[in-house]
Amino acid sequence: MSILFPPPKSSADLANLIAASDLAGPTGSPQRLFSDADFVRFIANAENPERPGVPDLGVRHIQLPDAVKKIDAWFVAGIRIDPGAPGLSPDVIAQFGRQPQIRLIIQPVTNGPDGFKVHDTAGHLIFSFNLDPDPPLDGCAPFPRFKPDDEAFKAIIRDVATLRDQLAAGHFGNVKVSTAGDLNVHPGLVGASAKAFRDALKTLLEKHLSPQRLNTMAVMGISSPEPWIFVSMLRVPQAGLIPVPGPTLDGVHAAQMFSIIGGKPIIPQPVTNNQSPITCRHAALQNPPLAAADRKGVSTSEFIDGNVPSSRILEIVDIIADPKKSHFFNTDCVSCHTETAQPLARKIPNFAVPGVNRAVLPKENWNVRNFGWFPSFLQGGPAAATITRRAAAETADVVAFINSQLLNK
């Protein structure tokens, strides 16, 4: 399930958003969901993601303005409620297990000498709901198979369904709101229902989340005015929150860079595996690693960095946008964040984005937002809400799985 907040246009709009600094832990807890310690590590990992000794490939570092290095600047742009990462197909679950999670997409908004600004930066805070894991399959150590805590997750689903029903009954702002239709900014977060529904969402998050569930993060930022740099993070015993090597970056590099203005567009070049049978064997921290020669896959780098026929571009993005085929362990970050904007910018014939309102499709080829707010650094003006085909496909899978597997008939 996916909930997108409207992008703010002025300071007055922030009252209808949820500040990361205002999200408390469980009832009665003085601790924030996003603690000071975790925020400091989040910023440090964003700015310096690579470990000592890792070869320098020319990936630049994210440059965060001082105002963005304060937790008060970060707001929830979107909420994704997912019963199972890295995917919900039987093949993915058989290999990886299933990790229910709530993902908060956060973005910085500041009001300083340069005026009101939504920054072209985004973070993911991933709260997981798991029991003790199952042993890994042969050849997939050290990674165990996720084991879902479905009882805890079903309580979340029931509360979300209640909010949907309350919206339809006019409980928020005395106006009836339907959530049916293509993905867009959530209709409950605009108009008369906005503030009351925002408060209800905040209560839901604080009821079900705790700092102890926050074990995975990611960040995308720029080295102004570009390139865009992607970094994933994982909490590990003893070491704490660290940048995690990308499975498609040979398990070595933790950052991937996407550039449009000059130079090589994508560094490092990914070695994907999304055309092979689904396997939990991959290149990141795995012993023995899955050799590049044994991996078969596609990435958007193939056509971003080359002259490729339209028919081939469609083949590539169809695979990347399909969560039954592509996921974090076999597809690179840049591919998943460019599979809609790039073919739209190229006006590829027969390219369609079902399930997404045209108003929130990415309008510029440098928009790398999947689900959130994109501020154009060329056209100026207010930030635009963005939803991609990949986000819509994941949402459809989530709704189908919840209805068929987790809800009582």
N, C-alpha and C positions, 0 to 999 in steps of 0.2 A: 504494500500500500504506500502511496506516495502523496505527500502534502507539500505544496510549494507556496511559500509566502510571497506576497507582491513586493517587488523591489521598492525600497523607499526613495522618495524624490526630495524630501526635506526632513529636517530634524523632527518635525511634528509627526511624521509617519513612524518613527521609532517606537512610539507608545504601543503600536499594534504588532510589534515584533517581540521576540524573546531574546534577551541578552544572555550570552554565555555566562557572564559573571553573575546573573540572577538565578541560575538553575541550581537549586539546592539538592543535597542528597536525600535519602529517605526521610520520611516525616520525623521531625525531632532531631535530625542530624545537623550539626553546625557546618559540616563540610560541603563545599561545592562539588557538583558533579565533575567539573573540569577544574581540578585543583591548581593552586599556584605552582606547585612542583611540576605537574604534568604540562602546564602551559609553558613554563620556562624551557623544558626539554623539547616541546613541540616547536618553539621558535628556534632553538639552537640546532635541532636536526634539520629544520627547513633551510637554514642559512649555511650549514656545514654538514652535508649528508654523507660524504664519502669517508671511509675509514682510512687510517694511515696505511700506506703501502699499495693502495689501489691505483692502477695505472690512470694517468690523467689523459682523458680523451678530448678535453676541451669543453666539457659541460660546464656552463657558467653557474654561478650560485644565485639563489633567490635573494633579491634585495628588498628588505622590508623597511618601510619608513618607521621612524621612531614611534609615531602615533599608533601604528599597527602592532607594535610590540607590547601593547597594554591590553589586557584581557577585556577591559571595558569597551574596546572598539569592535568586538566580535559579536555578531548576531546570527541567529538561526535563520538560514534562507530556506531550508527544506528538511523534511523528515521522511526517511525511508524505513518502513517496517517490513522485515524480510524473514520468513520462517526457515531459511536455509541457505547460507553461503557455503561454498562458492557457486552453487547452482542447485536447481530443483529437479533436474531430469534424473530418472532412475540410474543412468550410467554415471553421472557425477556423484550422486549420493553413494553408490556402491563403492566408489574409489575414495572419496574424501569424507564420507559421513555428511552430517548436516548441522550447521551452526546457525540457529536463530539469532537475529540481531536487530537492534534499532540503530540506525545510522543518522546522525545529525550532520547536515551540511551547514557549515558556518562560514561567514564572510565578514571582513572588516568594513566598517563604515565610519568615516571621520568627518568632522566639521571644524576645519582649521583655517589658516590664512588663505589657502587656495579654494575655500568654500566647501560646500557639502559634497562628499565623494564616496561612492561605492567602489572599492578597490578590486582590481582584476586579480584577486587572490581568493583561494577557497581551501577550507580544511574539512576533513571527514573525521568525526568522532564515532567510533564503532563500539557499541555496548553489546556484549554477547551473552547468550543464555544457554549454557552447556552443563551437562553432568560430567563425571569423570570419563575421559575419552576411551575409546576402544583401541586395542593395539593396531599399529600400522599394518597395511598389507605387505607382503614380501617385496623387498626392494624399495619401499617407500619410507623407510626410517630416515630421519628421526621424527617424522611427522605422524602423530596419531590420527585416527579417524574421529571426527567430531561426533559427539553424542548429544542430541538435543534435549533440553529441559522443556518438553512440550507443555507440561502443566503450568509452568510459569508463563510461557508464551501464550497459551490459550487465554489466560486472564487478561493479557494485553489486548488480544483480538476481541474479547467480549466488551472491553471498555471502548475500543474504537468503534465497534458496531453500535454501541449505545450512543456515542457522540453523533454518528451518522443519523440515527433515528431521531435524536433530539433536534438536529438541524432541520430535518424534514418536517418536524412538528412545530417549528417556530420557537424553540426553546431559547435560542440565542438572538437577542435583539428584536424579538417579536416579529421575525420575518422567516417564512418557510424557505429552506434552501435545499435544492436537490444536488447530489453529487454525481449524478449520471452524466455520461457524455465523454467526449475526448479529453485527454489530459490538458490541464491549463493551470493557471494560478488557482488555488483552491477557492471555490465560490464562497465558502464560509468565512474566508479571511478578507473579504471585501464588503463594503457597505455596512449596513446597520449591525450585522452579526459579528463584525471583525474583532472587536475588543473582547467581547464575551467568549467567543470561540477560541481566541488566542489564550485567554486565561484558562480555559478548560484543557487545552493541549498542554500547557505548562504543568497543570496539576497532574495530568496523565503521565508525563515524563518523570516528574518527581516522585510519583507513586511507584513506578516500576524500575527506575534506573538507580544505580549506585556507582560510586567511584570505582569500586572493585570490579565492576563489569567492563570498564573501559580499558581494553587490552590492545586495541589496534587503532591506528590513526593514519591519515594521509594528508598531504598538502600539495597544492599547486600554486605557484607564484611566478613572478616575472623578474627578469633583470632588465629594468625599464629602458625603452618601451617594450622590448621583447628580447630574448625568447621566453617561452613558457617552460617551466621546469617542474617535473613531477617527482615526488618522494613518498614512499610508504614507510610506515613505522610499526614496530611490534614491541610489546613488553615481554621481556625475557627474564628468567630468574637471575638474581644477582646483578645483572647489567642494567636492568630497568628498561626504559623506553629508548629503543635504538632504531636507526634507519635500517630497513631490511633489504638485502640484495634482491633485485628483481628476478623472478624465475626465468623470464625470457631475455634477461641481460647476462646470461651465463652464471647467475648466482654470485656475481662479483660486484656489479655497480648498483648503487641504491638510487641513483638519479637518472632521469631521461629528459632530454631537451628537444623542444620543437620550435623551429624558427622559420619565418617566412621571408624576412628581409635579408637576403644574401647568405652566403655560406651553405653548408650542408644542412638540409632541413631537420633531420632527426639523428641525434647522437645520444647513446650508442644505437646502432642498427639492431633491432630485435631479432632473435631467432625463435619464432613462434612454433606452436605445435597444435594448432586448432583444426587441422585436417586429418589428424591421426585419431585412432580410437582413444576415448577418454582414459587417462592414466594419472595416478598420483605420483608417478615418477617424473621428476623435473630437474632443473639445473641448480636450483637454489638450496645450498646447504645439504645436498643429498649425496649419499655415498653408496654406490658410485653414481655420478651424475649421468643424466641422459645426454648422450653426445649430440652435437648439432646435426650430425649426419643422420641421426635416428629420428629427428624431429621434422614434421611436415606441417607447414602452416602458412598463413597469409598475414599481412599487416598493411596498414594504409601507407607505410613508407614506400611500398612498391609503386604506387602511382603519384604520391606527393613528390617523389624524387625521380620520376621517370615519365616517359611518354607511353601511356598505357591506353588501349582502346576502352571505350565506354562500357562495352560488354564485360570486360575483365574487371573494371572498377565495380560494377554491380555485383559480380561474383565475390569480390573481396569484402565489400561492406555487408553483403548478405550474411556471410559467415561471421563477421565480427559482431554484428548486431544480434546474433542468435545466441541467447544465454545457454542453450542446450549444447552448443559447440564451443563457445569461447568464454573464458573466465580468467580470473587473476593469474592462475598458474600456467596458462598456455598462451596468453595474449598480452601484449604490452600496453602500457597506460596511454601512450599517444594514440594508438589505434582506437581504443575504446572512447577516446575523447574527440575524435575527428571523423568518425564514421558517418555522421549526418551533415555537419557543416561543409566538409570538403566536397562531396558529390553535389550538394545544393549549390555551392559556389561555382562549380564547373557546369551546372545545368545539364547533368547527365540525364539523357532520355529514359523514361520509365522508372525513374527513382521516386519512390513514394514513402511517406512516413505515416503509416496507419496508426490511429489512436491518439494523435497529437494535434491539438488545435493549431491552425496555421499561425496564429498570433504569437505563439511562443517557439516557433522553429528558429534555429540560428540564422541570422541574416547576413553574417560576415564570415569569411573563411578563416579568420583568426579567433573565432569564438570556440574555445575548448571546453565550455561548460556543458556538462551533461544534464544537470538538474540544479538550477540556481539562477544567479543574476550575472549578466555580462555587461560591463561598461565599455563601450567602444572608445578606444583611445584616438581614433581618427575622426569619427563623426561627431563625437561629443554628445551632449544631451544626457537624459536620465538613463540609468541602467535598465536593461531589458530582461524580462523573465525568459528562461530558456529551458526547453525539454527536448531530448533527442529520441531517435528511434530505439536505441539501445535501452534507455530508461523506460520507454513505453513497453518494450518487449519483456523486460524484467518485471514490471508492474503487472502485466497480464499473467505471467507465470505465477507470480505470488498470489494473486487473487484466485486463480484456478486451483492452486495447491491448497490454499486455506479452505476454500469452499468444499473441496473433495476429500481432504485428509484431516483437517483439524476442527471443523465445525460439526456439531451434532446435526443429523438430518432433520 
